[in-house]
C-alpha cells in the first residue's frame, strides 16, 4: 500500500479502491455517501487486505 493510495483513500475513498473491483468501489461509494469516515475506513481496510 503506497502513500499515494492512502492519501487518495483519505480524500476520495472510491477512487482509491478502483483497482480492487467493482464491488469494492460500490461498497466504498455507498459508505462514503453515508458519511466520510465510514468510507475512509472501508477504503483503508480494502487496501490493506493482503488477499487482493
mmCIF entry with sequence, helices, sheets and N, C-alpha, C, O atoms, coordinates in Angstrom:
data_MODEL
# 
_entry.id   MODEL 
# 
_entity.id                         1 
_entity.type                       polymer 
_entity.pdbx_number_of_molecules   1 
# 
_entity_poly.entity_id                      1 
_entity_poly.type                           'polypeptide(L)' 
_entity_poly.nstd_linkage                   no 
_entity_poly.nstd_monomer                   no 
_entity_poly.pdbx_seq_one_letter_code       
;(UNK)(UNK)(UNK)(UNK)(UNK)(UNK)(UNK)(UNK)(UNK)(UNK)(UNK)(UNK)(UNK)(UNK)(UNK)(UNK)
(UNK)(UNK)(UNK)(UNK)(UNK)(UNK)(UNK)(UNK)(UNK)(UNK)(UNK)(UNK)(UNK)(UNK)(UNK)(UNK)
(UNK)(UNK)(UNK)(UNK)(UNK)(UNK)(UNK)(UNK)(UNK)(UNK)(UNK)(UNK)(UNK)(UNK)(UNK)(UNK)
(UNK)(UNK)(UNK)(UNK)
;
_entity_poly.pdbx_seq_one_letter_code_can   XXXXXXXXXXXXXXXXXXXXXXXXXXXXXXXXXXXXXXXXXXXXXXXXXXXX 
_entity_poly.pdbx_strand_id                 A 
# 
loop_
_entity_poly_seq.entity_id 
_entity_poly_seq.num 
_entity_poly_seq.mon_id 
_entity_poly_seq.hetero 
1 1  UNK n 
1 2  UNK n 
1 3  UNK n 
1 4  UNK n 
1 5  UNK n 
1 6  UNK n 
1 7  UNK n 
1 8  UNK n 
1 9  UNK n 
1 10 UNK n 
1 11 UNK n 
1 12 UNK n 
1 13 UNK n 
1 14 UNK n 
1 15 UNK n 
1 16 UNK n 
1 17 UNK n 
1 18 UNK n 
1 19 UNK n 
1 20 UNK n 
1 21 UNK n 
1 22 UNK n 
1 23 UNK n 
1 24 UNK n 
1 25 UNK n 
1 26 UNK n 
1 27 UNK n 
1 28 UNK n 
1 29 UNK n 
1 30 UNK n 
1 31 UNK n 
1 32 UNK n 
1 33 UNK n 
1 34 UNK n 
1 35 UNK n 
1 36 UNK n 
1 37 UNK n 
1 38 UNK n 
1 39 UNK n 
1 40 UNK n 
1 41 UNK n 
1 42 UNK n 
1 43 UNK n 
1 44 UNK n 
1 45 UNK n 
1 46 UNK n 
1 47 UNK n 
1 48 UNK n 
1 49 UNK n 
1 50 UNK n 
1 51 UNK n 
1 52 UNK n 
# 
_struct_asym.id          A 
_struct_asym.entity_id   1 
# 
loop_
_struct_conf.conf_type_id 
_struct_conf.id 
_struct_conf.pdbx_PDB_helix_id 
_struct_conf.beg_label_comp_id 
_struct_conf.beg_label_asym_id 
_struct_conf.beg_label_seq_id 
_struct_conf.pdbx_beg_PDB_ins_code 
_struct_conf.end_label_comp_id 
_struct_conf.end_label_asym_id 
_struct_conf.end_label_seq_id 
_struct_conf.pdbx_end_PDB_ins_code 
_struct_conf.beg_auth_comp_id 
_struct_conf.beg_auth_asym_id 
_struct_conf.beg_auth_seq_id 
_struct_conf.end_auth_comp_id 
_struct_conf.end_auth_asym_id 
_struct_conf.end_auth_seq_id 
_struct_conf.pdbx_PDB_helix_class 
_struct_conf.details 
_struct_conf.pdbx_PDB_helix_length 
HELX_P HELX_P1 AA1 UNK A 3  ? UNK A 11 ? UNK A 3  UNK A 11 1 ? 9  
HELX_P HELX_P2 AA2 UNK A 13 ? UNK A 16 ? UNK A 13 UNK A 16 1 ? 4  
HELX_P HELX_P3 AA3 UNK A 18 ? UNK A 20 ? UNK A 18 UNK A 20 5 ? 3  
HELX_P HELX_P4 AA4 UNK A 22 ? UNK A 34 ? UNK A 22 UNK A 34 1 ? 13 
HELX_P HELX_P5 AA5 UNK A 36 ? UNK A 48 ? UNK A 36 UNK A 48 1 ? 13 
# 
_struct_conf_type.id          HELX_P 
_struct_conf_type.criteria    ? 
_struct_conf_type.reference   ? 
# 
loop_
_atom_site.group_PDB 
_atom_site.id 
_atom_site.type_symbol 
_atom_site.label_atom_id 
_atom_site.label_alt_id 
_atom_site.label_comp_id 
_atom_site.label_asym_id 
_atom_site.label_entity_id 
_atom_site.label_seq_id 
_atom_site.pdbx_PDB_ins_code 
_atom_site.Cartn_x 
_atom_site.Cartn_y 
_atom_site.Cartn_z 
_atom_site.occupancy 
_atom_site.B_iso_or_equiv 
_atom_site.pdbx_formal_charge 
_atom_site.auth_seq_id 
_atom_site.auth_comp_id 
_atom_site.auth_asym_id 
_atom_site.auth_atom_id 
_atom_site.pdbx_PDB_model_num 
ATOM 1   N N  . UNK A 1 1  ? 0.862   -1.175  0.000  1.00 0.00 ? 1  UNK A N  1 
ATOM 2   C CA . UNK A 1 1  ? 0.000   0.000   0.000  1.00 0.00 ? 1  UNK A CA 1 
ATOM 3   C C  . UNK A 1 1  ? 0.901   1.228   0.000  1.00 0.00 ? 1  UNK A C  1 
ATOM 4   O O  . UNK A 1 1  ? 1.684   1.440   0.926  1.00 0.00 ? 1  UNK A O  1 
ATOM 5   N N  . UNK A 1 2  ? 0.783   2.020   -1.032 1.00 0.00 ? 2  UNK A N  1 
ATOM 6   C CA . UNK A 1 2  ? 1.632   3.194   -1.163 1.00 0.00 ? 2  UNK A CA 1 
ATOM 7   C C  . UNK A 1 2  ? 1.013   4.395   -0.446 1.00 0.00 ? 2  UNK A C  1 
ATOM 8   O O  . UNK A 1 2  ? -0.175  4.412   -0.124 1.00 0.00 ? 2  UNK A O  1 
ATOM 9   N N  . UNK A 1 3  ? 1.840   5.372   -0.216 1.00 0.00 ? 3  UNK A N  1 
ATOM 10  C CA . UNK A 1 3  ? 1.400   6.585   0.464  1.00 0.00 ? 3  UNK A CA 1 
ATOM 11  C C  . UNK A 1 3  ? 0.373   7.330   -0.386 1.00 0.00 ? 3  UNK A C  1 
ATOM 12  O O  . UNK A 1 3  ? -0.507  8.001   0.152  1.00 0.00 ? 3  UNK A O  1 
ATOM 13  N N  . UNK A 1 4  ? 0.480   7.216   -1.712 1.00 0.00 ? 4  UNK A N  1 
ATOM 14  C CA . UNK A 1 4  ? -0.471  7.898   -2.593 1.00 0.00 ? 4  UNK A CA 1 
ATOM 15  C C  . UNK A 1 4  ? -1.855  7.281   -2.493 1.00 0.00 ? 4  UNK A C  1 
ATOM 16  O O  . UNK A 1 4  ? -2.860  7.990   -2.536 1.00 0.00 ? 4  UNK A O  1 
ATOM 17  N N  . UNK A 1 5  ? -1.909  5.960   -2.358 1.00 0.00 ? 5  UNK A N  1 
ATOM 18  C CA . UNK A 1 5  ? -3.206  5.298   -2.193 1.00 0.00 ? 5  UNK A CA 1 
ATOM 19  C C  . UNK A 1 5  ? -3.839  5.680   -0.856 1.00 0.00 ? 5  UNK A C  1 
ATOM 20  O O  . UNK A 1 5  ? -5.054  5.862   -0.772 1.00 0.00 ? 5  UNK A O  1 
ATOM 21  N N  . UNK A 1 6  ? -3.030  5.801   0.171  1.00 0.00 ? 6  UNK A N  1 
ATOM 22  C CA . UNK A 1 6  ? -3.551  6.190   1.489  1.00 0.00 ? 6  UNK A CA 1 
ATOM 23  C C  . UNK A 1 6  ? -4.107  7.610   1.434  1.00 0.00 ? 6  UNK A C  1 
ATOM 24  O O  . UNK A 1 6  ? -5.194  7.874   1.946  1.00 0.00 ? 6  UNK A O  1 
ATOM 25  N N  . UNK A 1 7  ? -3.374  8.510   0.823  1.00 0.00 ? 7  UNK A N  1 
ATOM 26  C CA . UNK A 1 7  ? -3.854  9.888   0.696  1.00 0.00 ? 7  UNK A CA 1 
ATOM 27  C C  . UNK A 1 7  ? -5.122  9.952   -0.150 1.00 0.00 ? 7  UNK A C  1 
ATOM 28  O O  . UNK A 1 7  ? -6.048  10.702  0.162  1.00 0.00 ? 7  UNK A O  1 
ATOM 29  N N  . UNK A 1 8  ? -5.158  9.173   -1.207 1.00 0.00 ? 8  UNK A N  1 
ATOM 30  C CA . UNK A 1 8  ? -6.348  9.126   -2.048 1.00 0.00 ? 8  UNK A CA 1 
ATOM 31  C C  . UNK A 1 8  ? -7.525  8.535   -1.283 1.00 0.00 ? 8  UNK A C  1 
ATOM 32  O O  . UNK A 1 8  ? -8.662  8.974   -1.458 1.00 0.00 ? 8  UNK A O  1 
ATOM 33  N N  . UNK A 1 9  ? -7.261  7.544   -0.438 1.00 0.00 ? 9  UNK A N  1 
ATOM 34  C CA . UNK A 1 9  ? -8.321  6.948   0.383  1.00 0.00 ? 9  UNK A CA 1 
ATOM 35  C C  . UNK A 1 9  ? -8.860  7.948   1.391  1.00 0.00 ? 9  UNK A C  1 
ATOM 36  O O  . UNK A 1 9  ? -10.036 7.887   1.748  1.00 0.00 ? 9  UNK A O  1 
ATOM 37  N N  . UNK A 1 10 ? -8.040  8.848   1.849  1.00 0.00 ? 10 UNK A N  1 
ATOM 38  C CA . UNK A 1 10 ? -8.491  9.845   2.818  1.00 0.00 ? 10 UNK A CA 1 
ATOM 39  C C  . UNK A 1 10 ? -9.311  10.938  2.131  1.00 0.00 ? 10 UNK A C  1 
ATOM 40  O O  . UNK A 1 10 ? -10.325 11.378  2.674  1.00 0.00 ? 10 UNK A O  1 
ATOM 41  N N  . UNK A 1 11 ? -8.887  11.379  0.951  1.00 0.00 ? 11 UNK A N  1 
ATOM 42  C CA . UNK A 1 11 ? -9.571  12.491  0.300  1.00 0.00 ? 11 UNK A CA 1 
ATOM 43  C C  . UNK A 1 11 ? -10.726 12.065  -0.604 1.00 0.00 ? 11 UNK A C  1 
ATOM 44  O O  . UNK A 1 11 ? -11.734 12.768  -0.670 1.00 0.00 ? 11 UNK A O  1 
ATOM 45  N N  . UNK A 1 12 ? -10.608 10.944  -1.295 1.00 0.00 ? 12 UNK A N  1 
ATOM 46  C CA . UNK A 1 12 ? -11.685 10.445  -2.149 1.00 0.00 ? 12 UNK A CA 1 
ATOM 47  C C  . UNK A 1 12 ? -11.648 8.919   -2.151 1.00 0.00 ? 12 UNK A C  1 
ATOM 48  O O  . UNK A 1 12 ? -11.047 8.313   -3.038 1.00 0.00 ? 12 UNK A O  1 
ATOM 49  N N  . UNK A 1 13 ? -12.288 8.299   -1.163 1.00 0.00 ? 13 UNK A N  1 
ATOM 50  C CA . UNK A 1 13 ? -12.178 6.851   -0.960 1.00 0.00 ? 13 UNK A CA 1 
ATOM 51  C C  . UNK A 1 13 ? -12.540 5.975   -2.157 1.00 0.00 ? 13 UNK A C  1 
ATOM 52  O O  . UNK A 1 13 ? -11.813 5.015   -2.412 1.00 0.00 ? 13 UNK A O  1 
ATOM 53  N N  . UNK A 1 14 ? -13.617 6.235   -2.915 1.00 0.00 ? 14 UNK A N  1 
ATOM 54  C CA . UNK A 1 14 ? -13.923 5.326   -4.023 1.00 0.00 ? 14 UNK A CA 1 
ATOM 55  C C  . UNK A 1 14 ? -12.838 5.266   -5.100 1.00 0.00 ? 14 UNK A C  1 
ATOM 56  O O  . UNK A 1 14 ? -12.643 4.225   -5.729 1.00 0.00 ? 14 UNK A O  1 
ATOM 57  N N  . UNK A 1 15 ? -12.147 6.360   -5.308 1.00 0.00 ? 15 UNK A N  1 
ATOM 58  C CA . UNK A 1 15 ? -11.096 6.389   -6.322 1.00 0.00 ? 15 UNK A CA 1 
ATOM 59  C C  . UNK A 1 15 ? -9.876  5.573   -5.882 1.00 0.00 ? 15 UNK A C  1 
ATOM 60  O O  . UNK A 1 15 ? -9.134  5.068   -6.725 1.00 0.00 ? 15 UNK A O  1 
ATOM 61  N N  . UNK A 1 16 ? -9.669  5.443   -4.590 1.00 0.00 ? 16 UNK A N  1 
ATOM 62  C CA . UNK A 1 16 ? -8.522  4.696   -4.090 1.00 0.00 ? 16 UNK A CA 1 
ATOM 63  C C  . UNK A 1 16 ? -8.653  3.202   -4.319 1.00 0.00 ? 16 UNK A C  1 
ATOM 64  O O  . UNK A 1 16 ? -7.645  2.514   -4.480 1.00 0.00 ? 16 UNK A O  1 
ATOM 65  N N  . UNK A 1 17 ? -9.873  2.686   -4.337 1.00 0.00 ? 17 UNK A N  1 
ATOM 66  C CA . UNK A 1 17 ? -10.072 1.242   -4.488 1.00 0.00 ? 17 UNK A CA 1 
ATOM 67  C C  . UNK A 1 17 ? -10.474 0.861   -5.910 1.00 0.00 ? 17 UNK A C  1 
ATOM 68  O O  . UNK A 1 17 ? -11.051 -0.206  -6.122 1.00 0.00 ? 17 UNK A O  1 
ATOM 69  N N  . UNK A 1 18 ? -10.183 1.702   -6.864 1.00 0.00 ? 18 UNK A N  1 
ATOM 70  C CA . UNK A 1 18 ? -10.629 1.461   -8.241 1.00 0.00 ? 18 UNK A CA 1 
ATOM 71  C C  . UNK A 1 18 ? -9.992  0.211   -8.840 1.00 0.00 ? 18 UNK A C  1 
ATOM 72  O O  . UNK A 1 18 ? -10.571 -0.390  -9.745 1.00 0.00 ? 18 UNK A O  1 
ATOM 73  N N  . UNK A 1 19 ? -8.844  -0.188  -8.374 1.00 0.00 ? 19 UNK A N  1 
ATOM 74  C CA . UNK A 1 19 ? -8.195  -1.388  -8.896 1.00 0.00 ? 19 UNK A CA 1 
ATOM 75  C C  . UNK A 1 19 ? -8.602  -2.663  -8.198 1.00 0.00 ? 19 UNK A C  1 
ATOM 76  O O  . UNK A 1 19 ? -8.114  -3.735  -8.555 1.00 0.00 ? 19 UNK A O  1 
ATOM 77  N N  . UNK A 1 20 ? -9.470  -2.586  -7.225 1.00 0.00 ? 20 UNK A N  1 
ATOM 78  C CA . UNK A 1 20 ? -9.857  -3.756  -6.428 1.00 0.00 ? 20 UNK A CA 1 
ATOM 79  C C  . UNK A 1 20 ? -11.150 -4.403  -6.886 1.00 0.00 ? 20 UNK A C  1 
ATOM 80  O O  . UNK A 1 20 ? -11.556 -5.410  -6.307 1.00 0.00 ? 20 UNK A O  1 
ATOM 81  N N  . UNK A 1 21 ? -11.800 -3.877  -7.882 1.00 0.00 ? 21 UNK A N  1 
ATOM 82  C CA . UNK A 1 21 ? -13.010 -4.490  -8.401 1.00 0.00 ? 21 UNK A CA 1 
ATOM 83  C C  . UNK A 1 21 ? -14.227 -3.610  -8.223 1.00 0.00 ? 21 UNK A C  1 
ATOM 84  O O  . UNK A 1 21 ? -14.226 -2.660  -7.440 1.00 0.00 ? 21 UNK A O  1 
ATOM 85  N N  . UNK A 1 22 ? -15.268 -3.948  -8.972 1.00 0.00 ? 22 UNK A N  1 
ATOM 86  C CA . UNK A 1 22 ? -16.488 -3.142  -8.999 1.00 0.00 ? 22 UNK A CA 1 
ATOM 87  C C  . UNK A 1 22 ? -17.230 -3.178  -7.664 1.00 0.00 ? 22 UNK A C  1 
ATOM 88  O O  . UNK A 1 22 ? -17.772 -2.164  -7.223 1.00 0.00 ? 22 UNK A O  1 
ATOM 89  N N  . UNK A 1 23 ? -17.254 -4.346  -7.024 1.00 0.00 ? 23 UNK A N  1 
ATOM 90  C CA . UNK A 1 23 ? -17.951 -4.466  -5.746 1.00 0.00 ? 23 UNK A CA 1 
ATOM 91  C C  . UNK A 1 23 ? -17.346 -3.588  -4.670 1.00 0.00 ? 23 UNK A C  1 
ATOM 92  O O  . UNK A 1 23 ? -18.066 -2.985  -3.874 1.00 0.00 ? 23 UNK A O  1 
ATOM 93  N N  . UNK A 1 24 ? -16.039 -3.515  -4.644 1.00 0.00 ? 24 UNK A N  1 
ATOM 94  C CA . UNK A 1 24 ? -15.358 -2.673  -3.656 1.00 0.00 ? 24 UNK A CA 1 
ATOM 95  C C  . UNK A 1 24 ? -15.660 -1.203  -3.890 1.00 0.00 ? 24 UNK A C  1 
ATOM 96  O O  . UNK A 1 24 ? -15.854 -0.441  -2.943 1.00 0.00 ? 24 UNK A O  1 
ATOM 97  N N  . UNK A 1 25 ? -15.698 -0.813  -5.148 1.00 0.00 ? 25 UNK A N  1 
ATOM 98  C CA . UNK A 1 25 ? -15.993 0.588   -5.472 1.00 0.00 ? 25 UNK A CA 1 
ATOM 99  C C  . UNK A 1 25 ? -17.403 0.944   -5.024 1.00 0.00 ? 25 UNK A C  1 
ATOM 100 O O  . UNK A 1 25 ? -17.622 2.011   -4.451 1.00 0.00 ? 25 UNK A O  1 
ATOM 101 N N  . UNK A 1 26 ? -18.352 0.067   -5.279 1.00 0.00 ? 26 UNK A N  1 
ATOM 102 C CA . UNK A 1 26 ? -19.745 0.335   -4.908 1.00 0.00 ? 26 UNK A CA 1 
ATOM 103 C C  . UNK A 1 26 ? -19.905 0.406   -3.398 1.00 0.00 ? 26 UNK A C  1 
ATOM 104 O O  . UNK A 1 26 ? -20.576 1.302   -2.885 1.00 0.00 ? 26 UNK A O  1 
ATOM 105 N N  . UNK A 1 27 ? -19.296 -0.529  -2.687 1.00 0.00 ? 27 UNK A N  1 
ATOM 106 C CA . UNK A 1 27 ? -19.399 -0.531  -1.225 1.00 0.00 ? 27 UNK A CA 1 
ATOM 107 C C  . UNK A 1 27 ? -18.801 0.733   -0.627 1.00 0.00 ? 27 UNK A C  1 
ATOM 108 O O  . UNK A 1 27 ? -19.409 1.369   0.234  1.00 0.00 ? 27 UNK A O  1 
ATOM 109 N N  . UNK A 1 28 ? -17.614 1.094   -1.085 1.00 0.00 ? 28 UNK A N  1 
ATOM 110 C CA . UNK A 1 28 ? -16.956 2.283   -0.547 1.00 0.00 ? 28 UNK A CA 1 
ATOM 111 C C  . UNK A 1 28 ? -17.729 3.541   -0.933 1.00 0.00 ? 28 UNK A C  1 
ATOM 112 O O  . UNK A 1 28 ? -17.825 4.475   -0.138 1.00 0.00 ? 28 UNK A O  1 
ATOM 113 N N  . UNK A 1 29 ? -18.276 3.571   -2.138 1.00 0.00 ? 29 UNK A N  1 
ATOM 114 C CA . UNK A 1 29 ? -19.056 4.725   -2.559 1.00 0.00 ? 29 UNK A CA 1 
ATOM 115 C C  . UNK A 1 29 ? -20.302 4.892   -1.696 1.00 0.00 ? 29 UNK A C  1 
ATOM 116 O O  . UNK A 1 29 ? -20.613 6.003   -1.266 1.00 0.00 ? 29 UNK A O  1 
ATOM 117 N N  . UNK A 1 30 ? -21.013 3.806   -1.442 1.00 0.00 ? 30 UNK A N  1 
ATOM 118 C CA . UNK A 1 30 ? -22.217 3.884   -0.600 1.00 0.00 ? 30 UNK A CA 1 
ATOM 119 C C  . UNK A 1 30 ? -21.876 4.281   0.835  1.00 0.00 ? 30 UNK A C  1 
ATOM 120 O O  . UNK A 1 30 ? -22.600 5.064   1.450  1.00 0.00 ? 30 UNK A O  1 
ATOM 121 N N  . UNK A 1 31 ? -20.789 3.750   1.366  1.00 0.00 ? 31 UNK A N  1 
ATOM 122 C CA . UNK A 1 31 ? -20.382 4.143   2.713  1.00 0.00 ? 31 UNK A CA 1 
ATOM 123 C C  . UNK A 1 31 ? -19.931 5.600   2.757  1.00 0.00 ? 31 UNK A C  1 
ATOM 124 O O  . UNK A 1 31 ? -20.134 6.279   3.763  1.00 0.00 ? 31 UNK A O  1 
ATOM 125 N N  . UNK A 1 32 ? -19.327 6.082   1.687  1.00 0.00 ? 32 UNK A N  1 
ATOM 126 C CA . UNK A 1 32 ? -18.926 7.485   1.634  1.00 0.00 ? 32 UNK A CA 1 
ATOM 127 C C  . UNK A 1 32 ? -20.146 8.387   1.574  1.00 0.00 ? 32 UNK A C  1 
ATOM 128 O O  . UNK A 1 32 ? -20.135 9.483   2.135  1.00 0.00 ? 32 UNK A O  1 
ATOM 129 N N  . UNK A 1 33 ? -21.200 7.937   0.897  1.00 0.00 ? 33 UNK A N  1 
ATOM 130 C CA . UNK A 1 33 ? -22.436 8.716   0.872  1.00 0.00 ? 33 UNK A CA 1 
ATOM 131 C C  . UNK A 1 33 ? -23.072 8.785   2.256  1.00 0.00 ? 33 UNK A C  1 
ATOM 132 O O  . UNK A 1 33 ? -23.671 9.798   2.620  1.00 0.00 ? 33 UNK A O  1 
ATOM 133 N N  . UNK A 1 34 ? -22.940 7.710   3.024  1.00 0.00 ? 34 UNK A N  1 
ATOM 134 C CA . UNK A 1 34 ? -23.484 7.701   4.394  1.00 0.00 ? 34 UNK A CA 1 
ATOM 135 C C  . UNK A 1 34 ? -22.679 8.608   5.321  1.00 0.00 ? 34 UNK A C  1 
ATOM 136 O O  . UNK A 1 34 ? -23.216 9.184   6.267  1.00 0.00 ? 34 UNK A O  1 
ATOM 137 N N  . UNK A 1 35 ? -21.433 8.721   5.045  1.00 0.00 ? 35 UNK A N  1 
ATOM 138 C CA . UNK A 1 35 ? -20.552 9.554   5.869  1.00 0.00 ? 35 UNK A CA 1 
ATOM 139 C C  . UNK A 1 35 ? -19.129 9.389   5.388  1.00 0.00 ? 35 UNK A C  1 
ATOM 140 O O  . UNK A 1 35 ? -18.758 8.337   4.869  1.00 0.00 ? 35 UNK A O  1 
ATOM 141 N N  . UNK A 1 36 ? -18.348 10.408  5.558  1.00 0.00 ? 36 UNK A N  1 
ATOM 142 C CA . UNK A 1 36 ? -16.988 10.383  5.047  1.00 0.00 ? 36 UNK A CA 1 
ATOM 143 C C  . UNK A 1 36 ? -16.116 9.373   5.800  1.00 0.00 ? 36 UNK A C  1 
ATOM 144 O O  . UNK A 1 36 ? -15.321 8.662   5.186  1.00 0.00 ? 36 UNK A O  1 
ATOM 145 N N  . UNK A 1 37 ? -16.264 9.310   7.114  1.00 0.00 ? 37 UNK A N  1 
ATOM 146 C CA . UNK A 1 37 ? -15.417 8.438   7.933  1.00 0.00 ? 37 UNK A CA 1 
ATOM 147 C C  . UNK A 1 37 ? -15.630 6.955   7.607  1.00 0.00 ? 37 UNK A C  1 
ATOM 148 O O  . UNK A 1 37 ? -14.642 6.238   7.457  1.00 0.00 ? 37 UNK A O  1 
ATOM 149 N N  . UNK A 1 38 ? -16.871 6.459   7.491  1.00 0.00 ? 38 UNK A N  1 
ATOM 150 C CA . UNK A 1 38 ? -17.024 5.044   7.121  1.00 0.00 ? 38 UNK A CA 1 
ATOM 151 C C  . UNK A 1 38 ? -16.426 4.712   5.751  1.00 0.00 ? 38 UNK A C  1 
ATOM 152 O O  . UNK A 1 38 ? -15.897 3.618   5.556  1.00 0.00 ? 38 UNK A O  1 
ATOM 153 N N  . UNK A 1 39 ? -16.506 5.629   4.821  1.00 0.00 ? 39 UNK A N  1 
ATOM 154 C CA . UNK A 1 39 ? -15.905 5.407   3.508  1.00 0.00 ? 39 UNK A CA 1 
ATOM 155 C C  . UNK A 1 39 ? -14.398 5.317   3.572  1.00 0.00 ? 39 UNK A C  1 
ATOM 156 O O  . UNK A 1 39 ? -13.792 4.472   2.912  1.00 0.00 ? 39 UNK A O  1 
ATOM 157 N N  . UNK A 1 40 ? -13.791 6.181   4.362  1.00 0.00 ? 40 UNK A N  1 
ATOM 158 C CA . UNK A 1 40 ? -12.335 6.164   4.512  1.00 0.00 ? 40 UNK A CA 1 
ATOM 159 C C  . UNK A 1 40 ? -11.894 4.875   5.201  1.00 0.00 ? 40 UNK A C  1 
ATOM 160 O O  . UNK A 1 40 ? -10.918 4.253   4.779  1.00 0.00 ? 40 UNK A O  1 
ATOM 161 N N  . UNK A 1 41 ? -12.591 4.473   6.242  1.00 0.00 ? 41 UNK A N  1 
ATOM 162 C CA . UNK A 1 41 ? -12.237 3.247   6.959  1.00 0.00 ? 41 UNK A CA 1 
ATOM 163 C C  . UNK A 1 41 ? -12.366 2.035   6.039  1.00 0.00 ? 41 UNK A C  1 
ATOM 164 O O  . UNK A 1 41 ? -11.483 1.178   6.017  1.00 0.00 ? 41 UNK A O  1 
ATOM 165 N N  . UNK A 1 42 ? -13.451 1.959   5.286  1.00 0.00 ? 42 UNK A N  1 
ATOM 166 C CA . UNK A 1 42 ? -13.642 0.830   4.369  1.00 0.00 ? 42 UNK A CA 1 
ATOM 167 C C  . UNK A 1 42 ? -12.558 0.807   3.294  1.00 0.00 ? 42 UNK A C  1 
ATOM 168 O O  . UNK A 1 42 ? -12.042 -0.259  2.959  1.00 0.00 ? 42 UNK A O  1 
ATOM 169 N N  . UNK A 1 43 ? -12.215 1.962   2.757  1.00 0.00 ? 43 UNK A N  1 
ATOM 170 C CA . UNK A 1 43 ? -11.172 2.022   1.731  1.00 0.00 ? 43 UNK A CA 1 
ATOM 171 C C  . UNK A 1 43 ? -9.833  1.573   2.284  1.00 0.00 ? 43 UNK A C  1 
ATOM 172 O O  . UNK A 1 43 ? -9.106  0.837   1.617  1.00 0.00 ? 43 UNK A O  1 
ATOM 173 N N  . UNK A 1 44 ? -9.494  2.002   3.489  1.00 0.00 ? 44 UNK A N  1 
ATOM 174 C CA . UNK A 1 44 ? -8.218  1.594   4.081  1.00 0.00 ? 44 UNK A CA 1 
ATOM 175 C C  . UNK A 1 44 ? -8.197  0.109   4.393  1.00 0.00 ? 44 UNK A C  1 
ATOM 176 O O  . UNK A 1 44 ? -7.164  -0.542  4.238  1.00 0.00 ? 44 UNK A O  1 
ATOM 177 N N  . UNK A 1 45 ? -9.334  -0.440  4.833  1.00 0.00 ? 45 UNK A N  1 
ATOM 178 C CA . UNK A 1 45 ? -9.399  -1.883  5.101  1.00 0.00 ? 45 UNK A CA 1 
ATOM 179 C C  . UNK A 1 45 ? -9.244  -2.666  3.805  1.00 0.00 ? 45 UNK A C  1 
ATOM 180 O O  . UNK A 1 45 ? -8.518  -3.659  3.768  1.00 0.00 ? 45 UNK A O  1 
ATOM 181 N N  . UNK A 1 46 ? -9.911  -2.237  2.751  1.00 0.00 ? 46 UNK A N  1 
ATOM 182 C CA . UNK A 1 46 ? -9.802  -2.930  1.462  1.00 0.00 ? 46 UNK A CA 1 
ATOM 183 C C  . UNK A 1 46 ? -8.394  -2.822  0.902  1.00 0.00 ? 46 UNK A C  1 
ATOM 184 O O  . UNK A 1 46 ? -7.876  -3.793  0.350  1.00 0.00 ? 46 UNK A O  1 
ATOM 185 N N  . UNK A 1 47 ? -7.773  -1.676  1.029  1.00 0.00 ? 47 UNK A N  1 
ATOM 186 C CA . UNK A 1 47 ? -6.407  -1.517  0.531  1.00 0.00 ? 47 UNK A CA 1 
ATOM 187 C C  . UNK A 1 47 ? -5.403  -2.312  1.341  1.00 0.00 ? 47 UNK A C  1 
ATOM 188 O O  . UNK A 1 47 ? -4.375  -2.733  0.811  1.00 0.00 ? 47 UNK A O  1 
ATOM 189 N N  . UNK A 1 48 ? -5.684  -2.523  2.610  1.00 0.00 ? 48 UNK A N  1 
ATOM 190 C CA . UNK A 1 48 ? -4.767  -3.230  3.493  1.00 0.00 ? 48 UNK A CA 1 
ATOM 191 C C  . UNK A 1 48 ? -4.957  -4.746  3.462  1.00 0.00 ? 48 UNK A C  1 
ATOM 192 O O  . UNK A 1 48 ? -4.186  -5.477  4.084  1.00 0.00 ? 48 UNK A O  1 
ATOM 193 N N  . UNK A 1 49 ? -5.973  -5.226  2.744  1.00 0.00 ? 49 UNK A N  1 
ATOM 194 C CA . UNK A 1 49 ? -6.256  -6.647  2.665  1.00 0.00 ? 49 UNK A CA 1 
ATOM 195 C C  . UNK A 1 49 ? -5.182  -7.346  1.828  1.00 0.00 ? 49 UNK A C  1 
ATOM 196 O O  . UNK A 1 49 ? -5.024  -7.028  0.650  1.00 0.00 ? 49 UNK A O  1 
ATOM 197 N N  . UNK A 1 50 ? -4.439  -8.294  2.418  1.00 0.00 ? 50 UNK A N  1 
ATOM 198 C CA . UNK A 1 50 ? -3.351  -8.937  1.673  1.00 0.00 ? 50 UNK A CA 1 
ATOM 199 C C  . UNK A 1 50 ? -3.832  -9.952  0.640  1.00 0.00 ? 50 UNK A C  1 
ATOM 200 O O  . UNK A 1 50 ? -3.039  -10.374 -0.202 1.00 0.00 ? 50 UNK A O  1 
ATOM 201 N N  . UNK A 1 51 ? -5.092  -10.356 0.672  1.00 0.00 ? 51 UNK A N  1 
ATOM 202 C CA . UNK A 1 51 ? -5.593  -11.359 -0.262 1.00 0.00 ? 51 UNK A CA 1 
ATOM 203 C C  . UNK A 1 51 ? -5.761  -10.830 -1.671 1.00 0.00 ? 51 UNK A C  1 
ATOM 204 O O  . UNK A 1 51 ? -5.711  -11.601 -2.630 1.00 0.00 ? 51 UNK A O  1 
ATOM 205 N N  . UNK A 1 52 ? -5.958  -9.544  -1.812 1.00 0.00 ? 52 UNK A N  1 
ATOM 206 C CA . UNK A 1 52 ? -6.179  -8.961  -3.148 1.00 0.00 ? 52 UNK A CA 1 
ATOM 207 C C  . UNK A 1 52 ? -4.943  -8.317  -3.665 1.00 0.00 ? 52 UNK A C  1 
ATOM 208 O O  . UNK A 1 52 ? -4.944  -7.776  -4.770 1.00 0.00 ? 52 UNK A O  1 
# 
